[in-house]
Structure formats: structure tokens, C-alpha cells
Amino acid sequence: MREKRMAGIRAADYIKDNMIVGLGTGSTVYYLIEQVGRLVKLGLNIKIVPTSKRTSSLAKKFNIPEIAIDKIKKIDLAIDGVDEIDKHFNAIKGGGGALFREKIVSTIANKVIWIMDSSKIVDTIGKFPLPVEILPYGFTHVIRKLEVLSFNPTLRMNSDTPYITDNNNYIVDLHLGKSFDIEYVSEKLKSIPGVLETGLFLNACDKIIVGIDNETRVIENKEKGTPENSM
């Protein structure tokens, strides 16, 4: 928890007055929201776009002003966590179930920062299951197609009923294993009717902030959008 807390607090340094900030979802982002709440209390003037109902609730708890995503033209800065990230800044996100909104927020942000503890940095992504948000209508047929592709899908459950996202959809977790073919999986998923969005975030951040032992490390993505980029 110490590494997550350090990363979250450090990320708040990049938030400036009059910004519109996209705030992600998850345990590391909690510490960011907590720190932003302190700064707002001291006079920081910002508005946030939350990526989940959970984040919205936390923002209200800390008296952080919120604005609806459809009332703005852009987001100045988006900050979020990851479940896994490799040396090419390819990440799996969505363990908290907010991948659809997280992707929309990140794609309209001028700058994107991902925050994490050191365990999230891996040689190759895939050990963490890849979340995929799907429509409830016809979901068994979507799962059957995923099974045919040998993507090892599991419908995410909440006790004995399917887990429901903030968008009233389902999530299927794909157990692909390390070193899966990212391009192949991404293209196949996009071709399946009923698949709304995936937790693949490919070279989409501008920098990452990592808590490592007793310090934070900021790693710039100097060639965002190019496959040659590496940490």
C-alpha cells in the first residue's frame, strides 16, 4: 500500500489550477483522490470527470467538484491506475470494472498519466486476465465465440449473478496467458458483435508514476504512439 500511496500523492503534483481532470478507478487512485481533496480544501480550483460511480462518490466525500463528460470539449489531464504494463507501455486495465469509461476519458485527454506500485510492471502482459465489456443481450453467444477463439473467457460474477458495470453491461475476463499476440487478440475482439470495449490500452499514456520501495519514479513515454517506445 505504501507504493500505491506514494504514486497517488506524486501524481497530484501534475494537477494545476483551472484544469479539468479525468480521475480513474481503483486502489491507487484512491490515494490520488484523497490528496486532491486536501489540495481543493487549500484552494485548488479544478473540476473532475470521474470514470466510475465509485470515483464520483469518493470525489463528493472529499468535496471535489465534478463536471459531466458531455458538457466539456476536452480533458486537460487524465490520471488512472493499471493492472499490468509492459516495457512498451502496453497495459491491461479494467480489473475494477470501469474500462469502458476509462478508455473514453483517456482518449479525449490532452495528457495521460498512469500510476501504480512496482508489481504492475511486467515483461509481457497477459498473466492478469483481460477484461472485456459486452452487452447483456446475446451474451452467451459472445462467450461462445470467445471460446472458439481459445480466449478462455469467464463471465465476471457478483455472488451468483453477473457483475454489472456502471453502463449496465457485463464483463468477460479472458485468461490469455503471458506473451499473447496483442494485435491478433485486439483485432478479433473488435470483430465480434456485442463486444463494446476491451481492457487493452496500447501505448496510450504520456508517462507513468511508479512507487518503488520508499520513492517514486516518473517514466516518460517519449514516443507515444510508436511501437519502438520502451521504458
C-alpha positions in Angstrom: 0.0 0.0 0.0 2.9 2.4 0.6 4.0 2.3 -3.0 0.4 3.0 -4.2 0.1 5.9 -1.8 3.4 7.4 -2.9 2.4 7.2 -6.6 -1.0 8.7 -6.0 0.3 11.6 -4.0 3.0 12.3 -6.5 0.6 12.3 -9.4 -1.4 15.2 -7.7 1.7 17.4 -8.4 0.7 17.5 -12.1 -2.8 18.9 -11.4 -2.9 22.6 -11.8 -5.5 25.4 -11.2 -8.4 25.5 -13.6 -7.8 22.1 -15.1 -10.4 19.6 -16.0 -9.1 16.3 -14.7 -10.2 12.8 -15.5 -9.9 10.6 -12.5 -9.7 6.8 -12.8 -10.8 4.0 -10.6 -9.0 1.7 -8.2 -7.0 1.4 -5.0 -4.0 3.5 -6.2 -6.4 6.3 -7.5 -8.0 6.4 -4.0 -4.8 8.0 -2.6 -4.7 10.5 -5.5 -8.3 11.5 -4.8 -7.5 11.8 -1.1 -4.6 14.1 -1.9 -6.7 16.1 -4.5 -9.3 16.6 -1.7 -6.6 18.2 0.5 -5.5 20.5 -2.3 -9.0 21.6 -3.1 -9.5 22.4 0.6 -6.4 24.6 0.4 -7.8 26.5 -2.6 -7.1 24.4 -5.8 -9.7 25.2 -8.4 -10.4 22.2 -10.6 -13.3 20.1 -11.9 -13.1 16.3 -12.3 -14.6 13.8 -14.7 -14.9 10.5 -12.8 -14.6 7.2 -14.6 -17.0 5.4 -12.3 -19.7 5.8 -9.8 -17.2 4.8 -7.1 -14.8 7.6 -8.0 -17.7 10.1 -8.2 -18.7 9.1 -4.7 -15.2 9.5 -3.4 -14.9 12.9 -5.0 -18.1 14.0 -3.3 -16.7 12.7 0.0 -13.6 15.0 -0.4 -15.7 17.9 -1.8 -14.0 17.8 -5.2 -16.2 19.5 -7.9 -17.4 17.2 -10.7 -18.5 18.0 -14.3 -20.3 15.8 -16.7 -18.2 14.5 -19.6 -20.8 15.6 -22.2 -20.6 19.2 -21.0 -16.9 19.6 -21.9 -14.8 19.6 -25.1 -11.7 18.2 -23.7 -9.9 16.9 -20.5 -6.6 18.5 -19.6 -5.2 15.6 -17.8 -6.4 12.0 -17.1 -4.8 10.0 -14.2 -5.6 6.3 -13.7 -4.1 3.1 -12.5 -3.3 -0.1 -14.4 -3.4 -3.8 -13.7 -0.3 -4.7 -15.8 2.0 -2.7 -18.1 5.0 -3.8 -20.2 8.1 -2.0 -21.4 6.3 -0.7 -24.5 3.7 1.0 -22.3 1.0 -1.6 -23.4 -1.3 -2.1 -20.5 -4.3 -4.2 -19.3 -6.8 -2.2 -17.3 -10.4 -2.9 -16.1 -9.9 -5.0 -13.0 -12.2 -2.6 -11.3 -14.8 -2.9 -14.0 -14.5 0.7 -15.3 -12.6 0.1 -18.5 -15.2 1.5 -20.9 -15.4 4.9 -19.2 -11.6 4.9 -18.5 -10.9 4.5 -22.2 -13.3 7.2 -23.3 -11.7 9.6 -20.7 -8.2 8.8 -21.8 -8.9 9.3 -25.5 -10.2 12.8 -25.0 -7.4 13.9 -22.6 -4.5 16.1 -23.6 -2.2 14.2 -21.3 -2.5 10.8 -19.7 -0.7 9.6 -16.6 -0.9 6.1 -15.2 0.0 5.4 -11.6 0.9 2.2 -9.9 3.0 0.2 -7.5 6.1 -1.7 -8.8 4.3 -5.0 -9.1 2.3 -3.8 -12.0 5.4 -3.5 -14.3 5.9 -6.8 -16.2 7.9 -8.2 -19.0 4.9 -9.2 -21.0 1.2 -8.6 -20.3 -1.3 -11.4 -20.0 -0.9 -13.0 -16.6 -3.7 -10.7 -15.4 -7.0 -11.6 -17.2 -8.0 -9.2 -19.9 -11.4 -7.6 -19.2 -13.9 -7.2 -22.0 -17.2 -5.3 -21.6 -20.0 -6.9 -23.5 -23.8 -6.3 -24.0 -26.1 -8.5 -21.8 -28.2 -9.2 -24.9 -26.9 -12.3 -26.5 -24.0 -12.6 -24.1 -23.9 -16.4 -24.3 -23.3 -16.2 -28.0 -20.4 -13.7 -27.5 -18.9 -16.0 -24.9 -19.2 -19.0 -27.3 -17.3 -17.1 -30.0 -14.6 -16.2 -27.4 -14.4 -19.9 -26.5 -14.0 -20.9 -30.2 -11.0 -18.5 -30.4 -9.5 -20.2 -27.3 -9.5 -16.9 -25.4 -10.7 -18.8 -22.2 -13.5 -16.4 -21.2 -15.1 -16.3 -17.8 -18.2 -14.2 -17.1 -17.4 -12.0 -14.2 -19.8 -12.7 -11.3 -21.1 -10.9 -8.3 -22.0 -13.7 -6.0 -24.5 -15.8 -8.0 -25.4 -13.1 -10.6 -23.4 -11.5 -13.4 -21.3 -8.4 -12.4 -23.0 -5.3 -13.8 -20.9 -2.3 -14.9 -21.8 1.3 -14.5 -23.1 1.1 -18.1 -25.4 -1.8 -17.2 -23.3 -4.3 -19.2 -21.4 -7.5 -18.4 -17.7 -8.1 -18.2 -15.9 -11.2 -19.5 -12.4 -11.9 -18.3 -10.1 -13.5 -20.9 -7.4 -15.8 -19.5 -4.9 -15.4 -22.3 -1.6 -16.1 -20.5 1.7 -14.2 -20.8 3.0 -13.2 -24.2 -0.3 -13.5 -26.1 -0.4 -11.9 -29.6 -1.8 -8.4 -28.7 -2.6 -7.4 -32.3 -4.3 -10.6 -33.1 -6.4 -10.6 -29.9 -7.3 -6.9 -30.3 -8.5 -7.4 -33.9 -10.5 -10.5 -33.2 -12.3 -8.8 -30.3 -13.2 -5.8 -32.4 -14.8 -8.1 -35.0 -17.3 -9.7 -32.5 -20.8 -8.1 -32.3 -21.7 -7.5 -28.7 -18.1 -6.6 -27.6 -18.2 -3.0 -26.6 -14.7 -2.3 -25.4 -11.6 -4.1 -24.2 -9.1 -3.5 -21.4 -6.2 -3.3 -23.8 -4.7 0.2 -23.6 -1.8 0.2 -26.1 0.9 2.8 -25.7 -1.7 5.3 -24.6 -0.1 7.2 -21.7 2.3 10.1 -21.7 4.1 9.0 -18.5 3.8 6.6 -15.6 4.5 7.2 -12.0 5.6 4.1 -10.0 6.0 3.7 -6.3 9.2 1.7 -5.8 10.2 0.9 -2.2 10.5 4.3 -0.5 10.5 6.5 -3.5 8.5 7.3 -6.7 9.9 7.1 -10.2 8.5 9.0 -13.1 9.0 7.4 -16.5 8.3 9.4 -19.6 6.8 7.9 -22.8 8.9 9.9 -25.2 7.5 8.3 -28.4 3.8 7.9 -27.5 2.0 6.2 -30.4 5.1 4.5 -31.8 5.9 0.7 -31.4 9.6 1.4 -30.7 8.9 3.0 -27.4 10.2 1.3 -24.3 10.9 2.0 -20.6 
